Amino acid sequence: MHALKGRWVKRRQTAADRFDSAVPDSSVVLPRILRRPMRLFSALIDGRAVIPPHTGTLATAALFAITGLYGVVEGGHLRALAESTTSAAGFAVESVNIAGNVETSPIDIFQQLGLDGHTSLITMDVDEARAAVMALPWVLDADVRKIYPDAIDVKLAEKRAFGIWQHGRELSLIERNGSVIAPLADEKFTRLPLFVGLGADAHAEAFDALLDIWPELKPRIRARIRVADRRWDIRLENGVTVRLPETGAADALDRLRRMDVEQDLLARDIMSVDLRLDDRVTIGLSDNAVVRRQNAMEARERLLKKRGRNS
């Protein structure tokens, strides 16, 4: 320890003499962590340390590099820098392989992925890409994978349209659970069941299942109309409206089915069949039927009067 003290004091004294500084007390002992830096500092002052050539230039360049990197990080441009660098190195996305899309356009997928010809496969976040693809209206599920060095695989599972929901003037395609998929924009879906009115979307699947008790009726239905979000009317292709009760709709349909089988009721010249009351069925005649009935009654009265005069 004494020898260490002596060497330290001597080097400090030499440096102190050169810079006319005060000489520290020889009893002072530096912490171990500071001893090596102090020896280097003394060697630099005494001229015993040799600085390699171009050290200043390299240090300045390093300072500029660190400053530039700090600016890129603080400015939020690190990802853009990495993307441009890796794209130039041959990792730019060149192709996208799409499978499972029927209603989803590949162009929509490209736009959601944000591909611009310089997108780097390395910096692309597949979770973000999947979330972007899932935001498309027809996509039920999606899987996005990187295929190095320059391709992306996108596999889709799409929603299935169950019916058309008319709300106001809007027509929308819906799933079985009533969720809206997209506005109706293609004639190929016009053969799907039409559900009309407030709440018709949410109750569409249950009502369609109710109609299964009379499957022959389904092809004859033009619209299933939800009334006040409480009960259903059925509008047939021939213009006849069937009014079902709020409760017991299945029994009402079974009564109507028997009447139609026995009397061919729904093919007659009528406007409506009201099944809302359990103890009766009310038939609404068409205008032509009313005129014909009235003419028939007048003819019957004339015939009765004539018979009365002749008797």
Secondary structure, DSSP 8 states (H G I E B T S, - for coil): -HHHHHHHHHHHHHHHHHTT-----TT----HHHHHHHHHHHHHHHT-S---TTHHHHHHHHHHHHHHHHHHHHTT-HHHHHHHHHIIIIIB--EEEEES-SSS-HHHHHHHHT--S--BTTT--HHHHHHHHHTSTTEEEEEEEEETTTEEEEEEEE----EEEEETTEEEEE-TT--EEEE---GGGTTS-EEESTTTTTTHHHHHHHGGGSGGGGGGEEEEEEETTTEEEEEETTS-EEE--SS-HHHHHHHHHHHHHHH-GGGSSEEEEE--STT--EEEE-HHHHHHHHHHHHHHHHHHHHHHHH-
